[in-house]
Amino acid sequence: MSSTVSEILGWYGSDHPGTLTNLARLLNAGALGGTGKLVILPVDQGFEHGPARSFATNPAAYDPRYHFELAIEAGCNAYAAPLGVQKIVRAIATDADAIGAGGLRAAEQGAMALDRLTANYWKVAPKNEAAGAALDKVFATIEDPKKYDAKAFADSVKDFQSKFK
C-alpha cells in the first residue's frame, strides 16, 4: 500500500474496519490506484429520464454490464449506479425461474444476494416480519442439496418479493 493511501486511511481511523478495507480497495484500484485519487464512473442515465432517451444513440448501453465494463476499460477506481434495493430484489425475482434452473449453486447465490440486500436495507428501514419469514422459506429450498427443486426455489423467491416492501 502506498504511503499516500496509508495517510488517507489514517484520517478515518475511527471508522469501522470494513469501511476502511473498502476505502483501501477503492484507493488502490484502477489506473490511479495508490495515488490517493479516485475516478468513479457514475451511471444514473436511464433512471431520471428513462432508458430510451439516455441510451437510444448507443444501444449497447441498455445492458448494465456495458457500464461496469466501461469503467474497467477506462481505468476507473469504481462504478456507481443508483439501483435501489427494491429494484434489485424485483430483478432477482423476475429471473427466479432462470436462477433456479441454473442449479443449486445459482440458487444459493441468489438467496445469499437477497439475504445481504435485505440485511443492509433493514438497518435503515423497518424490518418486515412477513418478508423475513418468506426469506427463511427461500433458504429452506436450498438447505438439502438432495431435495433441491428449482420450481420451489423460484416460487419462494417470488413470494419473498411480493412481501418485501
Phi, psi and omega in degrees: 000138182288159179295328179296313179295319178300318179297315180298315179298328178298332179292342183244032185303333181273356180286162179300141179305325178296322177295316179296321178298314180294321177296319177298319178300315179298314184290340181257003182261162173076183183296333180262011182308131178089350183272347184089002180252149180236139168233115181246127177277108177272130179240101176237001178295149179090343180261319182281317185247359183094148187295325183298316181294324184277323191247357185303324181284346179220082185306332179300334183289348175294335180276118181302332179295332180305315185292318181287328175291324176299317179299319179294311181299327181279352180080020178294154176284331185201172180225134181234131179227145185270035177289122179278164181302315180302317182294320180291317178300317179298319180295319178296317179296321179298324181265011186302321179297315180292320178298312179300318180293340179288352177105177184302315183297319178296318179297319178299317179296318178297316179296318179294322177298314178299319180298312181293319179300311184289324179301316179288321179298317183286355172286334183243351180234156179298137180290137180259108184298322180295320178292322178299317178294322179293324177294322175301323179292326175301311181295328179297331181287343181247003184298317183245107182306328181289338182253011183300132180228113184302319181293318178297320177300307183301316179298320181291324178294317179296322177295317178302312182299323180293336181263341183279108181232000000 
